[in-house]
Amino acid sequence: MKQWYEALFENYGQKYDDESFTQGTIGECDFIENELKFDKSLKILDVGCGTGRHSIELSKRGYRITGIDLSESQLARAREKANAEKLSIDFLKYDARNLPFDNEFDVAIMLCEGGFPLMETDEMNFEILKNVAKSLKSHGRFIFTTLNGLFPLYHSVEEFCDSTSEKGNATYRSNTFDLMTFRDFNITEFEDDNGNKKTLACNERYYVPSEITWLLKSLGYQKIEIFGAKLGAFSRSDKLTTEDFEMLVVAEK
């Protein structure tokens, strides 16, 4: 039986690129470049790379990058886009809970919920963090975004998703946020690339900053900083608040 996040990304490459939440690529890559001090010698791993939007943009800017994802159709779309730009990027099919890399990368990025926090248990989400840590060299850096658990305590997730989506985007309804598990359960409706309408029961784990800090510390990260994540405009000057739907994490081993 396929999990919802496997079913969701089957045959959804074209449509995914039109979603409102995928429109911030340039600004997000500007932030990453800044964090890396424009050092093109760094090897970057893009976890849950999807259709390759960050990998492609960073590759255009001269970085060496490997993108991994669980979805063959997302990867096919990524390869197609990279070929059109005449870029050579390794897009590989892997489960982020089980990566083959060991001390190989200087930097890992995982943006727009690339795998983490979509898994069905906290342990599986932790496996993703563990595998990323294993893939990084000592002093490696990890830049990622994840869902901010402070947001649903003060706001309706359903209303937020409604207010940010455009015509033709996926819709989320019947959201219920479980205070015991910090999971938001919802019914996601969308149309795939062939025009088939699909309805999936999904759930995602929201994390509070202290949990993320503790999880990363337990994996040997020495420095962990957390900011508010504004779509396409990541900035160190954005202090995380209850108004931020996502948080931006910058960690160093």
N, C-alpha and C positions, 0 to 999 in steps of 0.2 A: 504494500500500500504506500503510495507516494505521500510525502509530507506536503503541506500546503505551499511551502516555499519552493518546492520542486515543481509542483503543478503550476504555480503562478508564473514562473519564468520560462515555461515551455512556450515557444512560439510567441514571444512578447518583446522581441528585440527592437523592432521599428517603433512600436507604440510606446515602449519604455522610454525611448529617447525624447518623446513628446511630453512626458509627464512634467508637471510644474516643478517637482522636487529635483529634476535632473538638469535644471537650467543654470546652475551656479558654477559650472566647471572652471571657467577662466579665473574668476576671483579666488576659488579654492586652491587652484594650482599656483596662483601668485603667492598665497600664504605659505604653501609648502616650500616653494623656491626660496622665499625669505628665510624660513626656518633652517633650510639646508645651506644658507649663505651662498647660494648659486654654485655650489660645488658639483660640477658635472661628472666627477669621478665616482660619485656615490652610486651604489647598486640598490635599486628600489624594488620592493615586492608590493604589488597592489592586490590586496586580499578581497575577494568578492568583487572582482573588477567589473562585472556586468558587461555592458556593451563597450567597455574600454575607454570611457570618456576621459578619465584622469590619466590613464596610461598613455593614451594617444597625445593628449595635450602636453604632457611632460616629455614624451619622446620627441615631439616637435621642437621642444626647447632644449634638446640635446642630452637628456638623461637616459641611462640604460635601465630598462624596466621589464619586469616579468609580471604578467597578470594571471591570477588564478581564479577560477569560478567553478561552481558545481553544474551550471546550466550550459549544455552544449549549444542551445540556440542563441543564448547571450554571447557566448564565445565566437560563434559563427559570425554574428553581426559585428563583433569587435574586430575580427580578422578582416572582414570585408571593408570596414571603415579604414583600418590601418593600411590595407593594400591600396585603397583609393588615394591615400596620402603618400604612398610609396615609403611607408615606415616599416622597419623590421622589429617587431615586438613578439616575444614569446607569450602566447596566450595558451595556457595549459589547463586541462580539466583536472581539478583536485577538489577534494572535500577539505575545507579549512580545519576540520577536526583531526585531520591526518595528513600532514604535509611532509614531503620527503627531504626538506632542506635542513641543514645543520650549520649554524654559524656562517651563513652565506651572504646575507644582505646587510647593508649599512643602515637601511631605512625600510620600515613597512608602513604602508598607508591602508586604511580600511574606512572608506567614507560611505555615507548614505546607507548605513546598516548593512555593510557587506558581510552577510552571514551572521555575525554577532549583532544583535541579540534575538535572532529569529528562531534559534534552536528550541526544541521542545522541553529541555530541562536546563537548570542552571549549570549542572555538571558539563553538559555538552557545550554551552556557551563558554565555560571556563576552558574546555579543551581547545577552543579556537585561540584564546589568549595564550595558552600554553604553547601551542604549535607555532604561533607567531614569535614568541620569545625564543624558542629553540632555533628558529630560522635566522634570527639576528645575531650579528657579531657582538662581541663585548663592546660596550659604549654605543650600541645600536640605538636608533630612535624609532619610536612608534607614534604615528599621528593618526588618530581615528575619531569618528563621531559616533555617538550612541544616544539612545532615547533617554531624556532627562526625567527621572522618577519624581521630581518635585513638581513637574508641570501638571500631571493628572490630579494631583491633590487639590489644585486650585482651579482647574479648567476642564471643560469637556473636550476630550480628544476628537470626538465626532464633529463638533462645531469647528474646531481648529482645521481639521482635514477638509471640511466643506468650504471654509473661507479661503483656503489656499489652492483649491483645485480649479482647473479650467475645463471648459466644455470638452468632452471626449476623454477626460482623464478617468482613472479608476475611482470608484466611490467606496466609502467605508460607512457602514451603518450598524445599528444595534451594538454600539460599543459598550462594553461593561468592564470597568477597571476593578481588579481584585486586590484589595488592600493586603491580603495575606501573602500573595505571591508577587505582587507588583507586575502582573500581566494584564494587558488590555486584550480582551477578546472581541472580535468584530467579524462582520460579514463583508467581504470585499467583492465588489462586482466590477468587471472590466471586460473589454473586448480584445481578443488576441489579434495577431497580425493578419489572420485570415477572416476577420470579422465575426468570429464565433464569440457569443456572449458567455462569460463564465462567472460562476458564483462560488466563492471559497470561504470556509470558516477558518479564520486566521487568529493567531495570538502572538504577541510580541512582549518581551520582557523589558520593563523600564528599570533603570538603575539609578540609585542615588550616588552622589559624588563620593561619599565615604566608602561605599562598597567597591567602586572602581579603584579607588586608591589602595584599599586593602588587597584586592585581587592582584593588582599590578605589583605591589610590594612583595607579595608572597612569591612572585615570579622573578624577583631579583631586580626590578627597576628601582633605581636610586632616586630619580627626580620625576615627580608626577605633577603636572599642572593641568587644571581644568578651567575651561572658559565657556561662555555662551557661544553657540554655533549659529550664526546668521547665514542663511542660504547665500552662497556666492560671495560672502563678505566676512570670512573668518578673520578675527582680530584678537590680539592679546589684550586689547583694552576693553573687551566685552566681558565683564564679570558675569558669572553664571547667576541667573535669577530664576524665580518661579515662572517667569514669562517665557523662558527659552524651552522650546519643544525638544531641542537636541543639545547635547553638550559636546564640546570639542576637547579632546584629551591629547596632551603632548607629553610623552614619557621617554625617559632615557635610562638605559641600563647602567 
